[in-house]
């Protein structure tokens, strides 16, 4: 081909090759044994040209190559590079990768609980660590040339996402930003914002999956393709795709399947032949069991596989089911390797702790090539599972969705048991973005020719809806940015209030809000055109129909108001009746899921509340804890008592009664039925409606009858147009209020926070007081509560273990609302201090309400949760793991995670507290907590 070029063309080509060899990209490309993809080359060239980059590409496409090129550039130029990740496990993994490439002397690690070679030119860290360095004005920022933000789409996370925006806004202008994101549908919008706040930013979007993904549905013994390709070749990148007609027929047959019983048309029993045909149909279609699925994937050559189960208990149960089914995916050689790796990685764990952690059952699963992976596991155990899976020594992993967040564990296949998950409040369908993120794990680049996503058949499955889920690429990036108290004092300290306000106006949250206003304004204009048409259609020749329609609306509004007042009065009477209940009262729950006889165990008065979650239910009056006649212990809400309730009888509750014991519940429920089963609970008579005697309603009805338009033959037709007019007018007014509310929203919230901080003495105009400087060193959800506790000295004189118990309330949040009895607390000074913390929070809560700081919008202080106080106290006091976990009924992984967060906040308290016993005892508490399973770490 070169021979066909003219001398001038050959000379020009050699000049291009020489220019490419002179770039930093050329030696970087030589470090890899594969060719870089076009999007990777484009991003690297933009970086070398001095631009920032946003790379949005599918999971497993190799976008981290661009981040590694930023590391290469920094080292080549003699500058620093910080590589940030959203989670510690990903930081550890990236640190290990970079150490292999560049050596341990040039790479460091900084997470909440690890610090390794922090002065190195390349440091891997969690995003929160970098945010704290920026606010503290750390010397480590000197010479910083590049910051890589891996998994930058995490800024949508409603709990931690704001940290990403803080970093992006506050990084020095001289720093080049490399943002790596999953495929999002509004990458250009995010890129526009980065261009605004960071300068010239190249947006590179790649939809191409390096390994094609095939979608399947497993029903019974058959694996169906989800799509039928029309003129295409590659999994999800072929031509026109249609839903597999076999699947559609299967779903139709399942949904129209006759039930056994009587033939209603003929009134006789279904014939035996019909039953046999029905049995044959049923035998072909079922949801396969977990061992059956793994066995089938193994037979098809589709292992290793990750099965996503949206439940920790479900993951553990799946492993046990596979073991009991006798599945063995490893040969003797692999088993020997597994045991050697596991014993090496767990050598530092005490034998008695291994028993508590279920080590031997876990090891048996690993030796067979089967494991669970979820947040409730010990971090060391999770890391071992990840290592063995990558090495091909574990071939079937049952995981919760947290595994999809960046951990490098690609598989040949991904299995989804269900398309519904529990979001903490209710069961919801997974979104197209979540489906893409989960199935993105399928297909290992350089190993697999294709990846496979397998969804298990469910009776109510709609193949068209599943195809929509699999084919949709809508995963918009939405800002979760909200100002906090700590952010406010740090910003004011560095920039003053006016400049801080301007900085917050540059956030992605405000950028999106302002952009949305344009669309809303257009909608208002369209609505106004519609209003003019409706007004013409409601014109009546007999009189002013607008006036007549107003009378009808006033009548309707008055009737609604009276009905609402009646309901409110009944609720108030019910609340008063609930407040009179005492333990041992036998009541009849009038409605709801638990209607029927019940025994009051605890009246649930709000004044007696000592722990748990802040929630609207506690503003709605008492929430009695009851034992139902069906042996269930439940905390009821006011919605279960639409009418007043009165005790039917009294019963003695045995002192030995334990609500967690099935036997205790069974015995007491039996006594309840015997004691009160004879009571006849009659329905209350319906009371006379207030509307019947209301003079305003009588007046309005008379005015309507007397109005000229009342006699119009087209009255109801005019009324329909009038109703549409006023409905559209109401919608238009709401849109106008939204426009007003969306402008400067972040700055308004910042002003309210500053106003509250000024009232408490943390700010004085543009000056940050001594108390404010202390708050600036406290990071976390309950930063202001921690600062107030230090100012009031409620932790002074506490022993280290007692201080640990109190500080735990600042970090811990139970996974679900606690329906049982209040948490166990250490006695003495610690219990008093915890009670004082709750009282201080109550004062702050009232102040936030006064300053219109709304916790529902993610701003403000949630109520401290005392559920981890006993565990923190016992562990810090030196008690064994077995004893502590048994007492608090908590998985080891959760215990370790909360303890590490507690250690982090105790470190902040030690650094921020004034002179006294608190700094010394906070450090001692850290020493008491950082032992055993908590101290085990794979790095450093």
N, C-alpha and C positions, 0 to 999 in steps of 0.2 A: 504494500500500500504506500510505503514511504517513497518507493522508486517512482511512483506515478506523480509525486509532488514536484513542482518546479524548484529550482535552487532557492528562489526568494521565499517560497512557502516553507521549505525545509528549515531555512534560516529563522523564519518567524516562529516556527514550532519549537525549535531549539531554544529560542529566547524565552518562550512561555515556560518550557520545562525548567530552564535555569532559574527563572523568577520564582517558580513554585518551590524549587529546592532551597531557595534562600529564605523561605518563610518558616515560622515556628511550627506550622502544621505538618510540614514534610517529615521531620524526625518523629513527630508525635504519631503519624500514621504508621511509621515503621515499627512502633512499639506493639502493634496489634497484628495477629496472624490472620486477619480477615479485612476485606475492603470496607471502608466506611460507607454508609448510605448517603444519598444525596442531601437529605435534610440535615444530617450530622455535619457534612462538609460545609454546607451553606451557613450553619450556625457558627461553626468554628472560624470560618473566614470573616464573618461579621464581628466576632469577638476580637480577632487579631486586628481588625480594622478600627478598633476602638469603640464599637457600639455595644450597648447592652443587648441581651437577647431574651426572648420568651419562646421556649420550645414546648409545644403542646403535641404530644404523640401518645399512641396507645401503650398500655402496660407491656413491658417486655420488648419494646422496640429499640432500646439502647440509647435513650435520651441522656442517661448519666455520662455517656462518652463526652458530651459537651461540657458537663461539669468537670470532668477529669482534664479536659483541655484547658479550662480556666486554671486548674491547679498547675498544669504544665507551664502555662504562660507566666504565672506568678513566680515560679521557681526560675524560669529562664530570665526574667526581668529583675530578679533579686527583690521581689516584693512578697507580701503575704497574701494568702487565700484562706478564707473561712468557708467551710462547707457545712451548711446547716440542714438539719433534718427534723421532722415533726416528733419522732419518738426515739427513745434511748436505744432500743434494739437496732433500729436502722443506723443510728450513729455508730454503735459498736461494729456493725457489719461493714459500714463504709470505712471506718478506721482500719479494720483488718485488711480490707482490699488495698487501701492506699499504702499501708506499711509494706505489704508484699511488693508493691511497685517502686516505692521511693525510699524505703528504709525507715526504721523506727526513730532515727535521729532527726528526720525532717518532717515527721507527722505527729501531731498531738491530738488529745481527746479531752473535751470538756462537756460533761453532762451534770445533772443535779447531784449525782453521787460518785462521779469519777473525775479525776484530774490527772492526765498523763501528758508530760512534756508540753505544758500549755504555752511555752515560749517558742515553739517550733514555727517555721514559716507557713506550714499548712496545719490548720487545726479543725477537726470535725467537732461539731457541737450541736446541741438542741437549740431551736430558735429562741427559746426563752433566755438562754444563757447570753446570746448575742444582744437581745433587747436590754438585759440588765447591764451589760458592758457599755452600751450606748448611753444609758441614763447616768451611769456612774462615771462617764468620761475616762474609761480605762486606758492605761498606757499601751495596752496590747493593740489598740486600734492604729497606732502609729505605723506607717508603712503598709497599711492594708490596701491592696490593689483590687482584689476580686472577692465577691461574696456569691456563693452558689446557694440558692434556695431550692432544695429538692422537695418535691411534692408540694409546690406552692399553692395548688388548688385547696390545700388544707385551710386556707384563710376563710373558706366557707363554714368551717367548724364553729358552731355557735358558742362553744365554751372557750376555745383557745385561739380561734382564727384571728382575733384582733392583733395578736402579737406579730403576725406576719406583716400587717400593714404598718404597725409602729416601726418595725425595722426598715421597711422600704422607704418610709417617709423620712426617718432620722439618720439614715446612713450618710456619711460625708459625700459631697458631690463628686469627689475624685475617685470614688469606688465604683467599679463596673459591676453591674448586677446580672447574674445568670439565673433566670427563673425557669424551672423545669416542672411541667404540669402534665397531668393526664389529659386525654382529649376532652376539651370543653367546647361547648357550642358558641361561647362568646369570647373566644381568645382574642379576637380583634379589638373588642371593647376593653378588655383587660390591658392589651398592648397599648391602646390609646392613652389609658390612664398612666401606665408606666412611662410612656413618652412624655406625658405632662410633668410627672414628679421626678423622673430620673434622667430626662434628656433622651437623646437619640436611642431608640430601642427597636431592634428588628424582631418582627413576629414571624416565627416559622411553625407552621401547622402541618403535621403529617398524619393522614388517616390510614396510611398503609400499615398493615400488620406483616411483619417479616415472616411469620409462620401463619398460613391460612387457618381460619377457625371454622370447623364444621359443627353445626348445631343438631342435636338429636333429642328424641324423647324415648325413654325406656318404659315400655308397657308390657307387663308379663314377660314372655320369653323373647320378645322381639324388640330390636332397636330401630326406631323409625327416624329417617332424616326429617328435620323440621321443614326444610325448604326443598323444593324441586327446582333444579336449575333449568333455565330456558336459554340455551345458547351460551352459557358461561362455563368456566373451567374451575376457578379457584373458589374454595369454601365460601367465604362471605364476600368475595370480590368479583364474582362472575357476572353474567349478564342479568337478564330479568329473572327475579326469583318469585316463586309462588309457594303458598303453604301446601305442604304435601297432602294431596287429596285423600290418601289412605288414612292420615291422621284425622282429617275432617270427618270422614265416614265413621271412624272409630268413636269420635266424640259424639256424633249424632246418634249412633247406635246406643252408646252408654246413657245418654240423656233421655232417650225415648224408650229405654228398656222396660218391659212390663214387669210388674211385681207379682210375686207368688200370692195366690189367694183365690178370690172368686171372680169369674168372668161377669162383669156387671151388666153387659148387654144381654146375656142369656140367663144370668142368675144361677149358673152352675159352676162347680169347681173346675179349675183349669185341667185339661186332659194331661195324662202322664207324658204323652209325646211332646206337648208344649213345654212341660217342665224339663224334659231331657234336653230339648233344644236350648232352653234358657241356661241350663247348667253348662252346656258346651260353650256357649257364648261367654259365660262368666269365667270359664277355665282358661280362656285365651287372654283375658285382660285383668291384670291386678297390679298393685304397686309393689314392686319387688322389695324384699327385706334387705337390710344393709349388708349382711354377709353375701347374699345372693348377688347384689350389685357388684361388689368387689370381685367375686368369683367370675362373674360375667365379663367384667373389664379385663381381668387377667387372661381369660380365655381368648378375648378379642385382641390382646396385645396393646391395651390402652392404659396400662399402668406405667409410671406412677400417677396416682390420682389424688386430688384434694376434694373431699366431700364437704360442702358447706352446710352446717346445721346451725340454725340461729338459737342455740341453747348450749350452755356449758355442760349441763347434766346430760343433754342429748349426745354430745361428743363423747363423754366418758362411757355412756351406755352403749354407744355404737362399737367402741373398742371391745367392751366385754362381750357383746353379742358375737363379734367376729371370733373372739377367743373361744367362746363356748361352742361355736359352730366348727371349731377345729381348723380354721384357716391358717395356712403357713405359706408365706410369700417369700421367705428366705431359705436358702440351702444352708448346710452346716458351715461352710466357709464364711458366708455372710453373717451368720449368727455369732461366730467367733470374733469377727471384726467388730460387730455391734457391741458385744460385751466388753471388749478391750477399750473401745472409745468411751463407753458409758462409765466404766470403772475409773478411767483416767480423769474424766471431767467431773466426777462426783467424789473424788478421793478426799476432798476437804470437808465433806459433810459427815457429821457425827453419826455413828450407827443407830443411836436411839432416834435421831431425827429422820433417818432414812425410813424407819418403820412407820413413823407418823405420816410421812409424805407419800406413802403407798409405793415406795421405790420398787419393790419386788414384782408387784403386779404390772407396774409401768415397764420394767425391764423385760418381762415376759412378752408384752405386746411388741416392744421394739425388736426383740430377737426374732419375732415372727414377721416383722416388717410392717407393723400396724401401730399407729399412735394417735393421740388427741393433741390439739393445739388451741389453747384459749387463755384468756387473761387470768383465770383462776389458778393456773399452774405456776409452780416456782419458776422464776426466770431462767435458772440454770437448766431445768428440765426442758423448757421451751427451746432454748438455744441448742441443746443436744438434739432435739427432734429436727430442728432446722438443718443442722449440720448433717445428720444422717440422711435426711430427705434429699439434700443437694448431692450427697455422695451416692445416692441410689440404694442405700441400705434400709430405708423405710420407704415403702411403696404405696401405702394407703394412709392418708392423714384425714382425720375428721376435725374440722376447724370451724370456729365462729368467724364472723365477717372481719374481725380485727386483723386476720392474717392478710387480707387484701390491701392493707395500708402500707405498701412500700416494701415489705420484707421480701428479699430475693429468694422466693421458693417456687420457681416455675414448675409446672407439671405437664404431662402429656394430655391429661384429661382433668376436667373440673365437673363435679356432680352437684346439682342443686336439688335437695330433697323437696323443698317447697318454695313457692314464690311469695310467701307471706312471712313477715317477721314481727316480733314484739318490739315496739320502739320505746318501752318504758311506761307507756300509758295505755296502748291498745295494739291490736294486731292490724298491721297495714301491709299493703302490697309493696314489694320492692320496686324501686324506680328504674327507668331505663339506664340511668347513670350508674346505679348500684349493680345492675345486671352486667353492664359492660365492665365495671371494675372487677367483679368476681370472676367472670368468665375470661377476663384478660390474662389470668394466670395460666391458661391452657396453651401449650405449645412452647417447647424449649428451643430457643434459637441455636442453630448449629448442631442440634441433636435430633429434633423431630421434624419430619417433613410437613406435618400438619398437627394442629391441636384440636381437641374435641370438647365441646360443652354438652353435658348430658343432663336433661331435666327429667325427674321421675314422674311417671304418669300419676295424676290425681283424678278422682271421679269427676270433679267439677271443672276440669281443665278446658280452656278454650284455646285451641291451636292458633286461631287468628290473633288473639290477645298476646299469646306467647311470641308469635312472630313479630308483632308490633314492638314488644319489649326488646327482642333480640335485634331488630332492624333499626331501632331509633337511636340516634346519636345525640340526643338533646341532654346535655349535662352542663347547665349554665353555672358559671361561677358567681356566687352571690356573697357580697361582703357581710361579715358579722361584726364589723368594727363598732365599738362603743367606748366612750371615754370612761376611765376609772379614777378613783381617788389618788392612787399612786401615780398614774399617768399625769394627772392634773398638777400635782406638786412638782414632779420632775420637769414638766414642760415649763411651768411658770418660773421655776428656778433657773432654767437655761435661757428662756426667750422672753419672759414677761407675759402677761395675760393677753395683750393685743396680738402679738406675734404668734402665740400659741393657738389662739383662735383661728388665725389665718392658716396655720399649719394643718389644723384639724379639718379645715374646709377643703384641703387637698386630698383627703382620704378617698379611697375607692368607694366607700359607702356613700359619701356625698356626691361623688362623680356619678354613680348610678342613679341616685335620687334626682339629681338635676336633669339627667338625661330622660328619666321617666316623665318629668314634668312636661316636656315637649309633647309627648304622646297624649297625655291627659288634656292638655290645652286644645289639641285638635279635636278630641272627643267632646269637649265642652262646646266648641263651635258647631259640630254636627248636631248636638242635642238642641242647641238654640234654633237651628233650622227646623228640626222636628217639632219643637214647641209651637212655632208659628203655624204649621200645618194642623196640629191638633186643636189649636185655639179656633181656627176657622171651622173645623168639623163639629165643634161642640156648640156653635151658635144656634140660638132658638128664636123663632119669630115672635114668640109670646112674651119674652122678657129676658132679663139678665141671667143666663144659665150658669155663669160663673158664681154668681151670688147663691143660686139654688144649690149648686154642687158644694159650696162652702158650708151651707146649713146641714147637708147630708153628712159631710165629713165631721162636722162638730158633734153631730148626734152619735156617729160611730165612735169617735174619740172619747166622748163622755161615757158611753157604755163600756168601752174597753178599760177606761180608768177606774170605773166603779168595780168591774170584775177584778182588776189588779189589786185594788184596795182590799176587797174581800179576801183574796188569796193571801195578801200580806198579813191581814188580821188573823187568819187561820194559822199561818206559819208562826206568828208571834205567840199565839196561844199554845201552839205545839211546843215551841222553844221553852216557854215558862213551865209547861208540864214536864219536859225532859229535865229541866234543872232541879225538879223536886225528886227525881228518881234516886234511889239508894241501892248499894249492892245488896242483892238478895230479893229485889222486887221481881215479881213475875208479871210480864206485860204481854200484850198482843201487838206485834208489829203489823200495822194496817196494810202496808203495800210493799212492793219491791220484791227483789229476788229472795229475801229472807222473811217474807210475810209468814205470820203464824206465832205460836207460843215462843217466848224467849225469856231467859233469866239474865238479869243485869249483873255483870261481874264488876264493872267499873263505870260510873256515870259519865266519865269522859268530859268533865267540866274543863273549859279552856284555862281557868286560873290554876288548875293543878298540873298543867302540862310542863314537863321538864326536858323533853328532848324530841327528836324527830325532825320533820321537815316543816318549813314554813309553807302554809297553803291556805287557800280560801276557806276550806272547810272549818278551820279554827276561828274564822271570823263569823261563821254562821251558827255559832252556839255549840251546845254539847254534842259529843259523838260517843254515845254509850257503847262499851264493849259488852257483847251479849253472847250467851250460849243458846243456840237454837234447839228446838226439839229434835232436829236432825243431826245433832252432835257437832255442829260447826261453831267455832269461835270467830266472831266477826265484829269489826268496829263499824257501826252504822252511822249514817249521816242524816242531816235534817230532811233530805229528800225522801227518806223512808218513813217520815212521820208528817204527812200532809195535814193531819188532824191531831188534836191533843190526845195523849195517851195516859191512861191511869193504871196504877198497879192493880192486878186482879187478885194477887195473893202475895205471901212472903215465904222465902225458903232460906234455910241456913246453908251457906257455902262452906264446905269443909276446908279447914286450914291446909290440908294436904293436897287440895285441888291444884293440878298443874295443867294449864291450857294447852301445853305442847304434847301432853300425853293422851293418846287415843283412848286408853282405858279409862282415865279420869273423865274425859268428855262423855264417853259412853255411859258411865255410871250416873253422872250428874244429870244427863239428858233423860235417862230412864226415870230418875226420881222426879224430874220436872214434869214428865208426861203423867206419871202416877198422881202427883200432887195437884196439877192444874188442868188435866185433860178434860175434866167435866165442865169447865166454864163455857158458857154460851155467849159468844161475842156477836152482838147484833149490829147491823149497819146503822150508822147515824142517819136520822131523818134529814132530808134536804131542807135547808133554811130558805126563807123567802128572799128573793133577789132584791138588793138595794135599789136597782133600777126601777122597780115597780112604784116606789114612793118618792122618786127624785123629781123635784120641781123643775130643774133645768132640762131634764129629758122631756118632761111634759110640754114645756115652752117650745123646745126645738121641734117636736113633732107637730105642734099646732102651726108653727111658722112655715114648716115644709108643706103642710096641707093647704095653707092659705096662699102660697106663692103662685104667680101666674103660670110658671113653667111646669107646675105639678100636673096641670091638665093637658099637657102636650102629648099627642099620640106617639111622637118619636122620643119621648122623655128618656126611656132606658137606653136608646141608641146614643142620644146626646151624653147620657151619664157615663156610658162606656168610654166615649172619647174624652170626657172630662177626667175620668179616672186615669186614663193613659197620660193625659196632659200633666196632672199633678204628680203621678209617679215619676215621669221623666223630669219634671221640675225638681223633685226631691233628689233624684240621682245627680242632676246637674249641680245642685247646691253642695252635695257631698263631694263631687269632683273638685269644685272650687275650693272647698275646705282642705282637700288633700293637697292641692297645689300650694296653698298657703302653709300647710303643715310640713311639706317636704323641703321647703326652702330653708336653708341654714339649720337643719335639724341637729346635726352633730354639734355645731357651735352653741345652740340653745341648751343642749344637755350639758355641755362643758360649763356654760355660765351658771347653771343651777348647781352643779357640783362645786364650783368655786364659791358660790354664795354660801353653801352649807359649810365648806371648809373655813370660810372667813368667820362664820358664826361660832365655830368650834375653836378658833384661834390657830388654825394651821396656816392660813394666809392672811397677809395684811397688805391689801392692794397688790402690787407686783412683788412684794417681799414674802419670802417663805420663812416662817418662824422656826424656832428650835424644834417645836413639836412637828412642824411640817417636814423638816429635814429628817426626823426619825421616821415619819410615814413614807418618805421617799425610799427608804431602805427595806420596806416591807412589801413584798410582792405576793399576790394571791387574791382569791375571791374576797376574803374577809380582812383585807389590809387595814381598813379604818377601825374595825373592831379590835384587831390586835394592837393598834396604836393607842386606842382609848384604854385598853386593859393595862398597857404599860404606863400610861399617864396616871391612871387611878391607883396604880401600885397594887392591884389585886393579886398579883403573882409573887409579891415579895414574901420571903420567908418560906415558900413552898419547897419541899424536898425535890430532888431531880425527877423521881418517878411521878410525883404529884404534878409537877410542871408539864411533864410529857402528857399526862392525862388531859390537862387543860388545853394545851396546844393542839391536841388531836382534834378538838372540836372545830379548829380553824380550817382543817383540810378534809376531814372525812365527810362523805355523803353516802348514805345507804343507797343501794341499787334500786330498791323499791320502797314505797311508803310502808312504815312499820304499823301493822295492824294489831300487834300483840302488846304486851305490857311495856312500861318504860324501861330503858336500858339500865343495866347494872352499873353503879358508879362507886368509885373508891370512897370510903367514909372520911370524915374529918375535914381538914382544911381544903382538900381537893374538891370535895363535894360543894363546900361553901363557895369556893372560887368559881366553879362551874355555874352555880346558880347566879352568881354575880355577873358572869359573862352573858348569861341569857337576859338578865335585867338591863345590862348596858346595850345589848342588841335591841331590846324593846325601845329604849330611848332613841337609838339611832334610827330605828324603823319609823318612829313617829316623826322624827326630823326629816327623813327622806320624803315622807308623805306630805309634810308641810312645804317642802321645796319642790314638790312634783317630780321627784326622782322615782321612776317607775321600774320596779324589779322585774315586772313581766316583760319589759323591753331589754332585759339583760344588763341593767345598770343598778347598782346598789348592793346591799349586804343581805344575803340569805341568812336564815336563822342557823346558828351553830348547831351541828348535829353531834350529840353526845354518845353515839353508838359505838365509837371505837375507844372511848376513854378507859374502860376497864382493861381491854387488851393492851393498850399502851402502858398503863400503870403496871400490870403484871409482868409484861416483857421487860420493861425498864427496871423492874425490881429484881430481875434475875431468874424468873420462873422459866421452866422448860417449855419447849415448843408444843409438845403433846398436851400439856395442861392448859396452855393459853388457847390453842385452837379449839380444844374440846369445850372450854368455857364460853367462847364467843361464837361458836358454830360458823366458822369462816374458812374458805379455801386458803391454802398456803400462799398461793399467788397473790390473792387480794391482800392478805395480811402483810406480805413483803412490800407490795406496792404502796399501801397506806403508810407503813412504817417508814419507808424511804421518803415519802412526801413529808411526813412528820419531822424526820431528821433535817430536811431542807428548811422547813419553817422554823425549827428550833435554832438552826444556824443563823437565820435572819434575825430572830429575837435576840440572840446573844450579841450580834453586831449592833443592833439598834437600841437596846435597852440602856437606860441611864445606870450609873454606878449603883451597886447594891448586890443582892444575892442572885438576882435573875440571870445576868450574863454567865456567872460561874456555874450555876445549877443547870442552865440550858446546855452548856458544853458537857457537863457531867451526864445529863440525860441522853445526849447524843452518844456518848461512850457506852451507856447502858443499853441503848437500842441497837447500836451497830455491832452486832455479834451474831454467831450462828448463821441461820439461813439468810438473814438480812445482809450479812457481810459478804456472802458469796458473790463473786462477780467474775465474769469471763474475761475482763480486760483490766489491766493495771494491777 
